Amino acid sequence: MAYAFFAFFACVVLAYGDQIPAVLWHGMGDSCCNPLSLGRIEKMIVDKIPGIYVKSISIGDNIIEDTFNGFFKNANEQIDIVCAQLKADPKLANGYNAMGFSQGGQFWRAVAQRCPTPPMFNLVSVGGQHQGVFGFPRCPGSEALCEMVRKLLNYGVYERYVQDNLVQAEYWQDPLNETEYRKYSVFLADINQENVKNATYKENLMKLKNFVMVKFLQDTMVQPKESEWFGFYKPGQDKETFTLQESPLYMEDWLGLKEMDAAGKLHFLTSDTDHLQFNDTFFNNELLPFLK
């Protein structure tokens, strides 16, 4: 009996001593396995946390498909695909930490709200546009892809075809036409609870132990950069911005962020650089601790 007890105790210690897996999601114009971006991040994590299992999300069967789908596959469909991938991976059955870059950060939040199984413990959003964007200043993809995106946005960002088929349109928030945005947005208005208030979204997001948001102070990609901390333009214009704490989303606590903030679960980090331009020291000191 004594042997059985100690064997059981050893198993428990081993189970709790294992590193929590980390799952990464790239941004627009990138892919799961680019050795200069997500591949490098994965290597940094593995080098600093020996034995950790790292998974990098891919929407498609190869790098080309994954990159293309970052522009042209409906965001809601992407969330469904990722939820299925997470559930199908036995190494994630006991939970994981999520790290997303640019649009990958806000997509992870949608996963946290919609797919509580397996459990997400920490969410690290690196430049994620949680209030969306109003502007498309630079594009990290190929010239042909970027030109196609611009034409579709110019055609009519809230047209049904564009909303269903252009990822960036699905988190485009027009402060000059909020009524149209709320009526026709197929993704952002839903996850931000701007129409129907889904109690499950709030309940699921509040299960996070930590929600980390990185804002890039010199960001020339995300307009406005305040979106990376849930801020945005004040209604009716595109110059002055409000903070998360000044928004109805926070004050009326549509997503539980006010309660999470009071509990110390929200972490607002800054990097005095352009979009996603952080160095190894910033990553190791500020972000990596949330993956341990």
TORVOMI-46236 format. One record per residue (C-alpha): x, z, y; residue in three letters. Coordinates in steps of 0.5 Angstrom, whole numbers, plus 500, padded with zeros to 3 digits. Last residue first. Layout:
BEGIN
XZYAla ...
end
This chain:
BEGIN
512465559Lys 508459562Leu 506462568Phe 514464569Pro 516457569Leu 512456576Leu 516459581Glu 523461579Asn 524455574Asn 520450578Phe 523452585Phe 530452582Thr 529445579Asp 527442585Asn 520440588Phe 518433590Gln 511433587Leu 508430594His 513431600Asp 517438601Thr 517445604Asp 514447597Ser 508452597Thr 505457593Leu 498460593Phe 496464587His 489466585Leu 488471579Lys 489477584Gly 483480582Ala 480479589Ala 482472589Asp 478471582Met 472474585Glu 473469591Lys 474464586Leu 468465582Gly 466458582Leu 460458587Trp 463464590Asp 458464596Glu 464465601Met 469461596Tyr 465454595Leu 462455602Pro 469454605Ser 472459610Glu 477462604Gln 478455602Leu 481453608Thr 478449614Phe 481442617Thr 481439623Glu 482432624Lys 478428619Asp 471429623Gln 463430621Gly 464436616Pro 471440617Lys 477437613Tyr 479440607Phe 482446604Gly 482448596Phe 489449596Trp 491442594Glu 486440599Ser 490442605Glu 494436604Lys 489432607Pro 490427605Gln 495427599Val 501422599Met 505424605Thr 506431603Asp 511435608Gln 508442606Leu 507441599Phe 501445596Lys 502449589Val 496452586Met 496457581Val 490460577Phe 492466573Asn 488470567Lys 483464567Leu 476467564Lys 474466571Met 474458570Leu 469459564Asn 464463567Glu 464459574Lys 463452570Tyr 458456565Thr 453458571Ala 452450573Asn 450450580Lys 447443581Val 449440588Asn 456442591Glu 458445584Gln 466443585Asn 466440578Ile 460436580Asp 462434587Ala 468432584Leu 466427578Phe 460422579Val 460422587Ser 454419589Tyr 449424592Lys 454429594Arg 459423598Tyr 453420601Glu 450426604Thr 457428606Glu 458422610Asn 464423615Leu 467428611Pro 468422606Asp 470426599Gln 474421594Trp 475425587Tyr 471419583Glu 474414588Ala 481415585Gln 479414578Val 476407579Leu 471405574Asn 464409574Asp 465411582Gln 467403583Val 461401579Tyr 456406582Arg 458404589Glu 461410593Tyr 468408594Val 465401597Gly 469395597Tyr 475398601Asn 476403595Leu 475397590Leu 480393594Lys 485399595Arg 485400587Val 486393586Met 492393591Glu 495399587Cys 495396581Leu 498389583Ala 504393587Glu 505397581Ser 503405581Gly 506410586Pro 501409591Cys 501411598Arg 497412604Pro 490413600Phe 485417605Gly 480422604Phe 482426598Val 479431593Gly 477438595Gln 481440589His 487435590Gln 492438585Gly 499438588Gly 502442582Val 496446579Ser 498451574Val 493454570Leu 494460566Asn 490462559Phe 486456557Met 482458551Pro 481453545Pro 475452547Thr 473454554Pro 472446555Cys 467445561Arg 470449567Gln 477449564Ala 477442563Val 475441570Ala 481445572Arg 485441568Trp 483434571Phe 484438578Gln 492439576Gly 492432573Gly 490429580Gln 497431582Ser 501434577Phe 498439571Gly 500445568Met 496448562Ala 497454558Asn 495455551Tyr 490458546Gly 490461539Asn 488454536Ala 493450540Leu 498449534Lys 492446530Pro 491440535Asp 484437534Ala 481442539Lys 486440545Leu 485433543Gln 477433544Ala 478436550Cys 482431553Val 478425551Ile 472429554Asp 476430560Ile 478423560Gln 471420560Glu 469425566Asn 475422570Ala 472414568Asn 478410566Lys 481406571Phe 487409575Phe 490414570Gly 487409565Asn 493404567Phe 498409566Thr 496411559Asp 495404557Glu 502402559Ile 505408556Ile 502407549Asn 496409545Asp 491411551Gly 490417555Ile 496421554Ser 497429555Ile 504432554Ser 504437549Lys 509443549Val 511448543Tyr 515453545Ile 521455541Gly 526456546Pro 523457553Ile 528455558Lys 531449555Asp 524447552Val 521448559Ile 526444562Met 526438557Lys 518438558Glu 519437565Ile 524431564Arg 519428560Gly 514429565Leu 518425570Ser 524421569Leu 523421561Pro 516418562Asn 512420556Cys 506422559Cys 505417564Ser 505416571Asp 501412576Gly 496418578Met 499424575Gly 501427569His 498432565Trp 502438561Leu 500443555Val 504449554Ala 504453548Pro 504460548Ile 511463545Gln 510467539Asp 511474539Gly 504476538Tyr 504472532Ala 510475529Leu 508482531Val 502481527Val 505478521Cys 510484521Ala 504489522Phe 501486516Phe 508486512Ala 508493514Phe 501495511Phe 502491505Ala 509495503Tyr 506502505Ala 500500500Met 
end
